[in-house]
């Protein structure tokens, strides 16, 4: 058996068409009124063909070859440039962009499906176009008409790739400490001076120009995050000359080795402000929220591909006798018959497929927030999307790494070797827990910045909408209601207790986020069971598997959910100080 990628088109269609009923909802939005289900299917199937035939074959070889750096120039693995040119020629970068600026105007859900497949097929390659939609959002909303006229079109088409230059070596995730300077010039431009690290695609050979979006400080900037502005600095200036910026090196990494992670030096580079002075984070977050959903999809994608390969291996691998089943004439049984393996595969399936339900629902919320005619619906969709962004980024990437590791375990010793592919999947998945804000930062964002400021009002409204969406007579509705109620109780307790213990929300944030992810997955599976029950009873194998997965979720994930809540309660006790280690 060799590692391969098979796009989960049937699973995607199930979520889009049967569970969420999106074609009917698109018909109610003017922006998508002409989009029918058949067209959506065609888009997904063509995206699957591209991912499987063009991108996936480059995954293993690209991991072995990696990127090269010499005198500021970066070379990507063999075949990456041609694949990207094919990606642009097919119009994929413009999928969910505004038709007024050259986009195709399709829903975010289809863009999510595209990037799920690309990430599963080749995570490293997908890092290059992965920031394009976020850069489009940022420029579309905040750039001046002059900058939009010059740069928005090439970003939408994918002719030019983009970066997000935030991190500096001394600051890490604390953007308030950044030192990169922006000196205004008489012609309205600025000169950018400073160094950025961990810049994905900061330099490469896929496109002739790269649009860098850079956080920096103007001379009159106040300290901290309130003094940060956002600037656009292209690799190639409008007059065709090279800008005063360069790649000083690329990182030697654990995974995604075909993606160039660069140290970027700005030495008086010419740039132009995007948005208002000292309001750079507001403009950048239009890009970061899109990026965080994209990262969540990476976790989902890698877990799905690892699970599918592990499932195939488990059916083919003969080893030991199963306790109760198997061909008595055979010397060994397929390992899928062994309870420990079956339990692992079922848990993988529940979390992967449940994660897809959550991610696609969140993508649809982004469409509602932008295109719904009803103002109240737009606001509630925006509120829910803001709450779900940190949950999905952390929950799905935690699962991405853990479930890929579980899939490796199914392969046994073979999984630890490069030839079988799953070890690369584990290595590639680990970074998603770190970038675009570590998962601990996502948890703090959820609890401290999203729940506490309004006393949990918007969060509790989201949970109420989740409860209202549960079919009352569904088999698992009562259990899902219970999980959501227990989560709300834990959040209310945290809100009340935080007034007397400022550190408490930070101690319990990770556990509350995990509990939130599990409760939302449970609610999704309760709805899926209700959708599939009738066809499962009629003997449909696909829908029967959905009902079996729902039952497994409530039977086997409840202890995990309870443990997350118990860990949050344990966090009421302050942690001890940790003294520095003295080697003497």
Steps between C-alpha positions, in 0.01 A plus 500: 500500500623850418391834644238671288246776504136434417284812520197455732252643248207291625562613858519863391177474307331341799586797721423766238182352354343274760613622841523877446263524204709776349366502141160611635667762720710631211180551303388748769815713462520737205874442469448128433146489364619361165716227656336159482600173665629350175744787448623468858561129450687568178728748681576247775564219255734711288683614813535137606642409160758779525599404855532130421664520158716814519584580862503166684778337289737781610443443872749226588772610257464860615549393861824322410635779279391799707576861408839647420645844584795672340592868512146604585331286232273209595430197284192287560491122438479364149152535352371760749522791255324315218225387736448857617484629143233240429315610815493860379409406144198308628377805695507340843640803694199712401238246607342693791606854405270786401412492127540880496877452541540193282379228735252221434272592791445146624424413865764466768393139554625405155825681569525304826447172315769599247757577767414195706583283199814693410632484858435128523666439165807715567512720808834660411397602148169637627682735737589723205147579373353456848532869590359634174137528612598668825713753312208560264267564796748740655560703184138489392382646830781733603735597216477835322349508151850551358639191673195298404536598136865395499504189718152358558455351153827302499426371852148391404625320189798350683742658254682632808518316831494676837638475852403609849808650672427517871748309714831636625761292682483687832120532503353167388122521529514826701449742213509794740877454522575521128769750394481519119491870409311685227645841408258719298624647172393821321330301222266323746694174514703374797838335546479177699794388711508187714515123498214247498527126565286193425361659181329231292578552132709809571711410197449232233503434126128447443409858402703792371368739763402455867270740687624532858257629763719631781424619853719792608504820709480857378722756680209637708365156590384445859649196676344153485249368251327840472806628315510242220428588138474277193696555181523343156853446368537311170807301406503679164409870492266648237796628300637145469788541745567268795381635835746533790398175664652156492482149642790445741439128534240224531423284801593133523173362629335191646241487222347683200852498357384602153368828645762774531489652850712811467694759696418827325711817527347837409776755444319819414251312285238710328147442623158662527260505792193276493211639703542765768817584695533306825206279397705228335372214710141577405597475133723198553233308688290490184788291368569308821142379550498358149843349565384339825207328329744384233728358771205322663433337163864389487454311827180344370658411165807325640294306755259390227773379265686320780176333609408386151842347439497335843155356433613356168813354662295349784285310251805368312740422785470143635629456853393284797158347555209728585314407821164422344515530122701392200553215260583199714705354215724807474818526709419861596222755475494855360593730785181700445325212684701560818307714752789734582553585133127531433457733797781725376363512145147579620624784719697638207192482279276674754739790555594539133149493360363702790776755445401537136141569606619781728748649252253516211231647725749770604588572137129549428479743792761714325276513192196591710697771682585658165200432281185448710244774438359482852713714730434289809605185316819669381589608852429161659700325228792737558481446876490122463786497249715711733440254784554191286824617334725436804311182590541348155861607458604339829261203512554382144876543502532325838301218343704517180824415678352258755293306246788481252705352784219255576495404133875438512437263790269295279791449260718377786874497424435567130343833593826623648685460170493756223394259226147461637421875504321543830809624686516797264134567572574509874796735450309730268199517732694618806569854379131587467469497879763776515456754222230764449495525879586197711208294618548634851460852359185387320358375831583830671340686210183297543463533878667832583422705189177345371311363803591719799453854359122462454449253784467216249190643332605433140641160588183394679296623202709274275439203730129579500497495120681166513230362730220639286647326192469156662199302373293441818421135425848404383660204681792700635330838543464469876865399544617788280282741695663371820853552365419856390337578834800368694733709283292812558499437875879472502532824303258681730697381804818633339344839428382528860826384656726712276398817682689384808789321329653677201721202411219244507383542136856443382536181706180342369489634142652193329263260673193713433590527131542123478164450670343747260636314197375166628155635584465656156609174336242312706225740391608458137487120531154517656378693198682264262336198663159659454576572132624145433267292717232428242738397222711301745191305604432427132842335471712781355855417610631857479229637725519201732865587559390853592259370761764263637746789524245711686445220751875458544537874560256508789619172652875542466569877493289585804784408740732733307244778526452437871875500553538837326235647731666335802836647397338844479362456853844392619634825359321688776805421712793732415810340357822494698792715392777325308849591605786524253708184478841538664752265342731546797 
